[in-house]
Every structure is written in structure tokens, then in C-alpha cells.
Amino acid sequence: MKVLQFFWRDKVFLIALVLALLSLAFFQPTWATLGAINHDVVIIMFSLMIAVAAMSEANLFSKIAIFLTSKVFTIRYVGLIIVLSTFFLGMWVTNDAVLLTLVPFTLIVMKQTESERYSLTIVILQTFAANMGSALTPMGDPQNIYLYQFYDLTFAEFVGATLPITLSAFVMIVAATYFLLPNSFIKPVLVAPKIDRRELTVGMLVFIVVLLVILRFIPSYYAFGVALLMGLCFYPRLFRKVDYQLLLTFVAFFILTHNLSQWQFLRNLSASLLDGRLKVYLSGLGFSQFISNVPAAVLLSTFTDKLYWRYLVQGVNVGAMGSIIGSLASLITLKFVIREFPRQGGIYIKTYTFLSVIFMLIISGVIWMVN
């Protein structure tokens, strides 16, 4: 029963698995099929999940957020600090991990300050901040980790392509937070959690090794070895925090896209759809709205020449905006909202989509002028 629940509870993983298995029925598996699985991406993501889980359980992120929010006394500036904390942390520990940590914190702050009526607004802006802040770095998003490895980019090349997205989003997020939240006086009553220094040390050590792998100073198996060793020796429970469905989703899409790349009709079609800057950008943006930006990145990169890597990276990152499924991380906040405010799920989706489309259009205009 637990095995069935493992497969059923993540619909994106289930769909990816079914499609991968179907593709194997049409295209005979070979050693090249196994070789198509980007092991570096899977290892980096696994190790990063262990690092983030350790730092989160050590109460690092909650401690930072509580310290910052204790310094201001109006809902506008409490919201601004929460949103900006999400924005900057997302650059280092992936958008989904930050939202899993800070959205519950936000809901607690709103309850303790009797400001629950502003919860949905802050959570929406927090989701924007996580998606757009994480767009800057290779380790900020799963699709960024993949594209960074797939196109063999340097850290400077990647950040140079995504900087216009993050800068323009930063200005918009600050402006939206300032105008959508009132400057009403509140006095947060928060008890700061105690930092578990040993677990924090373990998390930081693994994170530093992952960062060295991303910067290509050491091979990826170093990160896997350190993450495995630290987890087994000190905190085996961290392995339960790993999103195995997401890792297996990537494996399934690697197999699927490898098989699809052998289909001559699709190769010819992609050659006409992905042969220009605007076409690649719009493909990344559009596909993300319907299948999310992670699978969109894996699928489109198979047919996109390295000449256009910048526009694919930009397209799938801006594609996190728009529909609620543009980024898988956005569904995390939706789950929290439905659980805490079951009657406001529809309002949340409508408001999120309306504001998100505005962000998407403006950011698209900015980066296209920069390009």
C-alpha cells in the first residue's frame, strides 16, 4: 500500500514514469538509454536536499526570519522582510526548499500578530520571490541545475543570463509588497528557536561540497559521498526529507527525452520550432505553463542547440510565473493555503494567476530589451 502511495501522491512523477515506460515500448532500450541519465544532476540534487534538510532542521532559516521580523513593527515591513528573506535564500537552497520552510513560518507570524487577512497576499509574493530569486543561480532551481550541467556552462555565463530576470523581479516584488500591504502597526510575539549547531555544521559542510561541485572544482561523486557519509553517521532521518519523486521524475524524463530524440518526425519539427532566439524563449515560457518548467527544460534542451541556451534558460525561469503549475514549487504554497484556508483556495489561484501573468509579461519585456 505504501508503495502505491509513493507513486500516486506525486502526479507529475507518475505521468513522467508512465511516459518513460511507454517510450521504452516503442524504442528499444540500449546502454545509451542508461547513459542518457545525467548522473551529475541527480547527485547534485540529492546532496543539496540533504544539506537543506539538515540546515532547516537545525532551525537556521526560521532563526534568520524571526530575527529579521523582530526588528520591524508594521505589517508592510514584516511582509517585506519575509518576502526578501525568501528571495535571497532561494538563490542558494532551491525555491521548493525555501517555501517548505518559510511558508509555515509566515502563517505562524500572521496568526501571532492577528494579521491573518494578509496571509494570502504575503504567501503569493513569497512564491514569486522564491521562483524569481532562485532563477539567478544554478543551484536555485532543479531545472537550473540540469541546464547548467547539460550545456556545460560556467557560473558567470549562467548568472549573466539570469541576472536581468532576478533584478527586474526584485524591483517588482518590492513595489508590489509596498503597495499591497498596509503600514499598520503590529508587534510580533515570537520565540526564536534554538540552533542545533552540530546539525547545522553537517548541513553547511554538505552544502559547501555541493557548491564546489557546481563550480566544478571537484567531481560530483565527492558530494554524494559526503552527503551519504554525514547522513548515515549523524542524522539518518535526513534521508526521509529527500524528494525521491523529484529525483525519479528527472530520471524518467531523461529516458523519455532520449527516446523521443530518436524520433525523426519530432527532430524535424523541433528544428523548425527551436531555430531562433524568440522561438526558443517562447517555447520555454509556453511549455512551462502546461507541464511545469522542470520537465519543459529537460524536454526542450534535447532539441535546442547550445547556441540558444541563454533563451531556453530565461524562458523556463520566467515560465515559473503565469499558471499555478508553471513551477512545481508554486504548488507547495497552494497546498499550505488549501490546508489553512480551505474556503479561499479559488481566490488564491485567481489572485496568484492575475498577478503572476503581469509579472511574467513585464519581466519578459525587460529581458528581451536587455537581450
N, C-alpha and C positions, 0 to 999 in steps of 0.2 A: 504493500500500500504506500509506504514512504517513497519507494522508487517511482511509482506512478505520480505521486505528488511532486517529486523533483522535476519531472518532465512537464507536468501540466501547469504548474504555477507560473511559469515564465513563457508567455505565448510567443514572444519573439524567438526564443531559443527553440521552442517546439517547431515553429514554422521553418526556421533555418535547418533544423535537423531533418525534417521531412523532405525539404527541397534537396538537401545534400544526398540523402538516400535515393531519392528519385533520379537525381543526376547520375548516380553510380549505376543505375539500371540501364541508362542509355549510353554511358561512356565507360568502357571497361577500366576498372582501377588498375593502376600500374605503380611502380616505385615513384614515378614522377608525381603521382597524386599525393603521396605522403610528403614528398619533397616540397609540395606547394604550401604546406602548412608552415607559416612563418613562426618558427620556434622562438626567435628572439622576442617577438611581440608578446607571445603567451607568457614567456618567462618574466619579462619586464612588468607586465600587468599583474601577474601572480605576486611577485615580490613587492610591488608597490601596494597591493591590497594588504599584505601582511604588515608593511611599515605603517600604513594609515590606520589599520585596526589597532596596532599597538599604541600609537600616539593618541588615538581617540579614546581608548580605554584607560589611558594614563591621565585623561581629563585635560589634555593640553588645549584643545580647541575651545572647550567650554570655559576654561580658565581665562584664555585670551579674551573671549567675547564678553564674559562677565566683568572682567577688569575694565574693559573699554566702556561698556554701557553704564558702569557705576560712576563715570566721570561727567555724565550729562543728565539733564533733568527735564527734557521735553520729549514728547513722542516723536517729533520730527528728527531730532538728533540721535535719539536711541535707535530709530529706524535706520538712519543714515549709517551709523556705526555698524549695525548688524549687517546691512547690505554690503558695505565696503569690506567688512571682515570676510564675508562670503566671497566677494570679488577677488580679493588678493590671495586668500587661502586656496581658491580654486586653481590658481596658476601652478600650484605645487603638488596638490594631493588629489586631483581629479574632481570634476564637478559633482558626480554622484556621491562620493565620499563626504564632501563638504555639506551637501544638502542633507544627507542622512544624519549628520552630526548637528548641524546648526538649525535646521527647521524645527526639530523638537524643542531646542533651546529658545527659539523665537516664540513659540506658542506658550512656553512656560513664562517668559518675560511678560507677554501680553496679559496673561492671567493674573500674575502677581501685581501688575500695575493697573489692573482693571481697565485695560485698553484693548479688549478682545475685538472690538468693532474694527480695529485697524489691522487685524491679523492677516486677512486675505491680501490686502494691498502690499504689506511688507513681504509676505511669502512669495507673491508674484514677482516683486522687484528682486527678491533674493534669488529666485530661479533665474531671472535674466542675468544677475550678477555672476552666478555660478557658471552659466553657459558661456558668457562673453569674457569673463576673467580667465577662465580655463582655456579659452581659444588661443591665448598668447603663446603657451609653451607646449613642447612635445608631450610632457607628462601630464598636462592639464585635462586631456580628453582621451578616451580609448582610441577614437579614430585618428587623433594626432599622433599617438604612439605608433600606430600602424603606418600611417602615411610617411612619417619621419623615417621609419625603417625601410619601407618599401622603396622610396625614391632616393634613399641613401643621402639625406640632406645634412647639412651642418646646422648647428644650433642657431647660428647667426642668420643663415638663409631662412630658416623656418620662422624665427621671430620677426624678421624683416617683412615677411609676407602677412603675418597675422597682426602686427602692431597697429595698422590702421583700424582693424576691427575693434580691438580692445580699447584704443584711445577714444574712438567715436562713441563706443558703447558706454565708456566711463562717464563721459560728459552727459549723455542722455540719461543714464541711471541716476546720477547725482541730481540733475534737474528734475526728473520725474519724482524722486523721493522728496525733494524740497517742496514741490508744488502739490503733491498728493497727500502729504501728511501735515497735520496742523502743528503749530508751535505751542501746543497745550502743555502745561506743567504736569509732570509726574515725578514720583520719587520711587525708583526701583528698590525693591527689598529682596536682595539676592544673597544667598550664602555661597561663597566661592568654593568649588570642590577642591579636595586635596590632590596634589600631583603625585602620581606614583613614579618616582624617579627611576627606578630600575626598568619598569616597562617603557618609560619614555626613552631611556638610553637605548634599549633594544630597537624601538621603532626608529629612532634617529639614525642608528648605525645602519640598519637595513636601507633606510631612505637615502643615506649618503652613498652607499654602494650602488643603488639603482641610478642615482644621479650620475655617478661616474660611468656607468654602463651607457646611459643615454648620451653622455658627452663623448663616448667611445674611447675612454681611457683604459677600460678593462672589458673583457668579453662578458656576454650575458650570463653564462653559467656561474660566474662568481656571485652574482646577485641571487640566483636560485639557491646556490649552496649556503650562502649566509642566511637567507630567509628561512630555509629549511632547518638549518642548524639552530638558529635563535629560537624558532618556534618550538622545535622538539625539546630543546634543553630547558627553556624557561617558561614559555606560555603556549602549550599545545592547543588551548582553546582558541587561539588566533586563527587556526585553520578553519574553524567554523564560520569565521567572518568573511572568508573569501567567497566572492561571487563566482562560483563554479559554472553557473549557467551562462554568464557573460563570456567566460573563457572558452567554453564549449561552443557558444554561438560563433565566436571568431573561427574556431577550428572548422565548424560546419560551413561557414561562408568561404573559408579558404578552399575547401574541397569543391564547393558549388561553383565558385567563380573560375577555378582552374578548369573544371569540366566544361563550363559554358564558353570559356575562351577557345575551346577546340571546335565550337560550332561555327562553321564558315559563314552562315547567314548572319549570325549575331556579330561576327567580326566585321563583316561588310557594313552592317547597319551602324555599328559603333563608330566606324571610320568616318561616316558622314555626320554623325551626331556630336562627335568629340574632336573635331578637327580645327577648333578655333577657341580663342580666349573666352568670348561671351558664351559660346555653346557649352564649354566645359563648366563655367561658373554656374550657368542656369541649370545645367543637368544636376550638379551637386546640390544646388538650392532646391530644385524641384523634387528630386528623388528623396531628399531628406524629409520632405513634408509627408510622404506616404509610407516610407519604410524605415524612417529614422536615419540620422546621419552616420551612425556606425556602419550598418550594413551598406548604406549608399557609398561610403568611402571605399569599402572593400570591393564592392561590385564594379564601380566606375573606374577605379585605379587599374583594374585588369585590362581596360581598353583605352586608357588615357596615356598618351605619350608623355615622357618626362618633361618635354618642352612646355607642357601646360600644367605642371604640378602645382604651381602657385594658385591657379584659378580653381583647381579642384579643392585644395586645402581651404581656400577662402569660401568657396561655395558651400561645403559641408559644415563649416563652422558657423557661417551666418544662417545656414539652414536649420540650426538648432532653434532659431526663432521661427515664428509663424504658427504652425499647428502644434497642438499639445504633444504630438508624437515626434516632432522634429528632433528632439533629443530624448533619449531614454531617461536621462536624469530628471526631465520635467515631469515624468510620470511618478517619480518619488514624492515630489511635493503634492501632487494630486492625491496620492494615497493617504498622506497625512491629513489633507484638507477634508477628504471624504470621511475619514475616521473621526476627526474632531468636530467637523461641521457638516454632517450628512445632508442637511437640507440646502446647503449652499454650494454644492458641487457644480450645478448648472451655471450659477452666477460666476463662480470661479473660472470655469472654462471659457465662458463668453468674454469676461473681462481680460483674462490672460491672452486669448486669441486676438482680441482687438488691439491691445497694447503691443503685443508681440509682432503683429504684422506691421504696425507703424515703425517699430524699431528695425525690423528686417528691411523695409523699404529705404529708410534713411541711411542705415549703415551700408546697404548695397550701393546707394548713390555716392556715398563718401569714398568707399574703397575703389569704386570704378573711376572716380576722378583721380585718385592717387595713382592707380594703375596706368 
